[in-house]
Amino acid sequence: MPALKLRSVSIRTAMAAADIGPQHPFFPALVVGPDYATGAIENLRRHNHRSEIGWALMPAGSSQGASIKRREKSMTMLQDKIVIVTGASSGIGRAVARLFAAEGAKIVANARGEEQLDAVVGAIREDGGEAIAVGGDVTAEETHIRLVEAALKHFGGLDIAVNNAGAVNVMKPVAEITFKEWQQSLATNLTSAFLGARHQIPAMLARDGGSLVFTSTFVGTSVGIPGMAAYGAAKAGLMGLVKGITADYGAKGIRANALLPGGVDTPAAGSKENKEWAAGLHAMKRIAQPEEIAQAALFLSGPMASFVSGAALFADGGNAAVK
């Protein structure tokens, strides 16, 4: 077998060469064949992949490989993707909204704090991006209906949803948590995610696929923390949700994954002392910046994670690894 070289390939160029015609870009393809350049095209025709940029293995110096070149036009990772981001007014959600917009996405941003939310949308627009604000409480089903309707009305569809909103709500030992407090924690951190998915998935199916990301946490998944049983139980439940979505819709082009941050430097992290204590839980002995978690969300949402679904991605500075 000749030496192999990994090259970036414009799948749209390959499809044009194979007379497949333009497709709606969504998933990338990893294509391998006995004749690697020809195998790439045949694989694309057979599976009807919808992608802008993909990868192919080709013999180094292959003349066939030379005919399939990197797309000259610079493309951002989420170019023209339509994205809902909840909890977008601060912290991780704000970082996700701004990063995804910088990567070419059109953002439907949600939060309860409308003044802060408007500031995030304004900053995106100032940077040349496209975004709209839709205020509302994610525990209300009506909020999710309005978010999807806004995506359809203003941008024409929905490709990605980052269901990020959540809150600790109550910090008490289990026997001291009231039923109302328990219900509130589940509503904010788990039921809200279900309500989002319930309305986001049909809109994604109309576009032959999509990606859902749910912000979970290391609390309740890799470690228990005193007083955080309600929060940990609700956030851990997101793993069951993403596995169920994957089982129900994986064959229809829907991916669902959970993002599990460690400690993050957000207003919810509390005092300097709290942040220092949290840093000690991590192998890296620090907590993350929101932008670092946004990068992990970008990976799960974008084409590099096209074969990732039903998974938990720990972006926790080694927290889970050292427990």
C-alpha positions in Angstrom: 0.0 0.0 0.0 1.4 3.4 -0.9 2.1 6.0 1.8 -1.0 7.9 2.9 -1.4 11.5 3.5 -4.4 13.1 5.3 -5.7 16.0 3.3 -8.5 18.5 3.8 -11.1 18.0 1.1 -14.0 20.1 -0.2 -16.8 17.6 -0.2 -19.0 20.0 -2.2 -16.2 20.0 -4.9 -16.1 16.2 -4.8 -19.9 16.0 -5.1 -19.8 18.3 -8.0 -17.2 16.1 -9.7 -19.4 13.1 -9.1 -22.5 15.0 -10.5 -24.3 14.7 -7.2 -25.4 18.4 -7.2 -25.6 20.9 -4.3 -26.8 19.6 -1.0 -27.7 21.3 2.3 -24.5 21.2 4.3 -24.6 19.5 7.7 -22.5 16.4 8.3 -18.9 15.8 7.3 -17.7 12.6 5.8 -14.6 10.5 6.6 -14.2 8.7 3.3 -11.8 5.8 2.6 -11.6 3.5 -0.4 -9.1 1.3 -2.3 -8.6 4.2 -4.7 -8.8 6.9 -2.2 -9.8 9.9 -4.3 -12.4 7.8 -6.3 -13.5 6.1 -3.1 -14.3 9.5 -1.5 -16.6 10.5 -4.4 -18.3 7.0 -4.4 -18.8 7.2 -0.7 -20.4 10.6 -1.0 -22.7 9.4 -3.8 -23.7 6.3 -1.9 -24.4 8.0 1.5 -25.6 11.4 0.1 -23.5 13.2 2.7 -24.4 16.8 3.3 -21.2 18.6 4.1 -19.0 21.6 3.2 -15.7 20.3 4.5 -14.6 16.8 5.1 -11.5 14.6 5.1 -10.2 11.9 2.8 -7.2 9.6 2.9 -5.3 9.6 -0.4 -2.0 8.2 -1.5 0.7 10.8 -1.1 1.4 12.6 -4.3 -1.7 11.1 -6.0 -2.7 12.8 -9.2 -6.3 12.0 -8.3 -5.8 13.7 -4.9 -4.5 16.8 -6.7 -7.8 17.2 -8.4 -9.7 17.6 -5.1 -8.3 20.6 -3.4 -9.1 22.5 -0.2 -12.0 24.9 -0.7 -10.5 28.3 -1.5 -13.3 30.3 0.1 -12.7 30.6 3.9 -15.6 29.0 5.8 -16.3 29.3 9.4 -17.3 26.2 11.3 -21.0 27.1 11.7 -21.5 29.2 8.6 -25.2 30.0 8.3 -26.3 27.5 10.9 -29.3 28.6 13.0 -28.8 28.2 16.7 -30.9 28.5 19.8 -28.9 29.3 23.0 -30.7 29.4 26.3 -29.2 31.1 29.4 -27.4 33.4 27.0 -27.3 36.5 29.1 -24.2 35.6 31.1 -21.5 33.0 31.8 -21.3 29.9 29.6 -24.4 30.9 27.5 -23.1 34.3 26.7 -19.7 32.8 25.7 -21.5 30.2 23.5 -23.7 32.8 21.8 -20.7 35.1 20.9 -18.4 32.3 19.8 -21.0 30.6 17.6 -21.9 33.9 16.0 -18.2 34.5 15.3 -18.2 31.1 13.6 -20.9 32.2 11.3 -24.1 31.1 13.1 -27.3 33.0 13.3 -28.3 33.2 17.0 -31.6 33.0 18.7 -30.6 34.0 22.3 -32.7 33.4 25.3 -32.6 34.4 29.0 -34.8 35.8 31.7 -32.7 38.9 32.2 -33.7 40.8 29.1 -31.4 43.8 29.6 -28.3 41.6 29.8 -29.6 39.5 26.9 -30.1 42.6 24.7 -26.5 43.6 25.5 -25.2 40.2 24.3 -27.3 40.4 21.1 -26.0 44.0 20.6 -22.4 42.9 21.0 -22.9 40.1 18.4 -24.4 42.6 15.9 -21.6 45.1 16.5 -19.1 42.4 15.6 -21.0 41.8 12.3 -23.0 38.8 13.4 -26.7 38.0 13.3 -28.7 37.5 16.4 -32.1 38.1 18.0 -33.2 38.1 21.6 -36.2 36.1 22.9 -36.7 36.6 26.6 -38.5 34.1 28.8 -38.3 31.4 31.5 -37.2 28.0 30.2 -39.4 26.3 32.7 -42.4 27.5 30.7 -43.2 25.5 27.6 -44.4 28.7 25.8 -40.8 30.0 25.9 -39.5 27.1 23.9 -42.4 27.4 21.4 -41.5 31.1 20.9 -37.8 30.3 20.5 -38.4 27.8 17.7 -41.0 30.1 16.1 -38.4 32.9 16.1 -35.8 30.7 14.5 -38.2 29.7 11.8 -39.6 33.2 11.2 -36.3 35.3 11.3 -33.8 32.8 9.9 -35.7 30.0 8.2 -35.1 26.9 10.3 -33.2 25.4 13.2 -29.9 23.4 13.1 -28.5 23.5 16.6 -29.7 24.1 20.1 -27.5 24.6 23.1 -29.9 24.1 26.1 -27.7 25.7 28.6 -30.0 27.4 31.1 -30.0 26.1 34.7 -29.6 27.0 38.3 -28.7 25.5 41.6 -32.0 26.7 43.2 -31.6 25.0 46.6 -28.6 23.9 48.7 -29.8 21.7 51.5 -29.3 18.1 52.7 -31.8 15.7 51.1 -34.1 15.4 54.2 -34.4 19.2 54.4 -35.4 19.8 50.8 -39.1 20.5 50.4 -41.1 18.9 47.7 -41.7 22.3 46.1 -37.9 23.0 46.1 -37.2 19.5 44.6 -39.8 20.2 41.8 -38.2 23.6 41.1 -34.8 22.1 40.7 -36.1 19.5 38.3 -38.1 22.0 36.4 -35.1 24.4 35.9 -32.4 21.8 35.2 -34.1 18.8 33.6 -37.7 19.5 32.5 -36.7 22.7 30.7 -34.3 20.6 28.6 -37.0 18.1 27.7 -39.3 21.0 26.8 -36.6 22.5 24.6 -35.9 19.2 22.8 -39.6 18.5 22.4 -40.0 21.6 20.2 -36.5 21.8 18.7 -36.4 18.3 17.3 -39.3 18.6 14.8 -37.8 21.8 13.4 -34.5 20.0 13.0 -36.1 17.0 11.3 -37.5 19.4 8.7 -33.9 20.1 7.8 -32.8 16.5 7.8 -30.9 16.7 11.0 -29.5 18.8 13.8 -27.5 18.9 17.0 -28.6 19.3 20.5 -26.2 20.1 23.4 -27.3 20.1 27.0 -25.2 21.7 29.7 -24.9 19.3 32.6 -22.2 19.3 35.3 -19.8 17.1 37.2 -22.0 17.4 40.2 -24.1 14.3 40.5 -22.3 12.5 37.6 -18.7 12.1 38.9 -19.0 13.4 42.5 -21.6 14.3 45.1 -21.3 17.6 46.9 -23.0 18.2 50.3 -26.3 20.2 49.9 -26.5 19.7 46.1 -28.5 16.5 45.8 -31.4 18.1 44.0 -29.2 19.9 41.5 -27.0 16.9 40.9 -29.9 14.6 40.4 -31.6 16.9 37.9 -28.4 17.5 35.9 -27.4 13.8 35.9 -30.9 13.1 34.4 -29.7 15.0 31.3 -27.6 11.9 30.4 -30.7 9.8 30.3 -32.4 12.4 28.0 -29.5 12.5 25.5 -29.4 8.8 25.3 -33.1 8.6 24.7 -33.0 11.3 22.0 -30.1 9.4 20.3 -32.1 6.1 20.4 -35.2 7.8 19.0 -33.8 10.1 16.4 -30.2 9.1 15.7 -31.1 7.4 12.4 -32.9 10.6 11.3 -29.8 12.8 11.6 -30.4 14.1 15.1 -27.4 14.2 17.5 -27.7 14.9 21.2 -24.9 15.2 23.7 -24.3 16.4 27.2 -21.5 18.9 28.1 -20.2 18.5 31.6 -18.1 21.4 32.8 -16.2 21.6 36.0 -16.0 24.8 38.0 -16.4 27.8 35.7 -15.6 31.5 36.5 -19.2 32.8 36.3 -21.3 34.8 38.7 -22.8 31.5 39.9 -19.4 30.4 41.1 -19.7 32.8 44.0 -17.0 34.4 46.1 -13.2 34.3 45.6 -13.0 31.7 48.4 -15.6 29.5 46.7 -13.7 29.7 43.5 -10.4 28.8 45.2 -12.1 25.8 46.9 -13.6 24.6 43.6 -10.2 25.0 41.9 -8.8 22.5 44.3 -11.2 19.8 43.1 -9.7 19.8 39.6 -6.5 18.1 38.5 -5.5 21.3 36.7 -6.0 23.3 40.0 -8.0 26.0 38.4 -11.5 26.6 37.2 -12.4 27.3 33.6 -13.2 30.5 31.8 -16.6 30.4 30.1 -15.0 30.7 26.7 -13.2 27.4 27.3 -16.5 25.6 27.8 -18.0 27.4 24.8 -15.2 25.8 22.7 -16.3 22.4 23.9 -19.9 23.2 23.0 -18.7 24.3 19.5 -17.0 20.9 19.0 -20.2 19.0 20.0 -22.4 21.2 17.8 -20.2 21.3 14.7 -19.0 19.0 11.9 -16.0 17.6 13.8 -18.4 15.7 16.1 -20.6 14.3 13.3 -20.2 10.8 14.7 -20.7 11.8 18.4 -24.1 11.2 19.9 -25.5 10.1 23.2 -22.2 11.0 24.8 -21.0 13.0 27.9 -18.1 15.3 27.2 -16.3 16.2 30.4 -14.8 19.7 30.1 -13.8 19.7 33.7 -10.1 20.2 34.0 -9.5 16.6 35.0 -12.1 16.8 37.9 -13.7 13.4 37.1 -10.3 11.8 36.5 -9.0 12.4 40.0 -12.1 11.4 42.0 
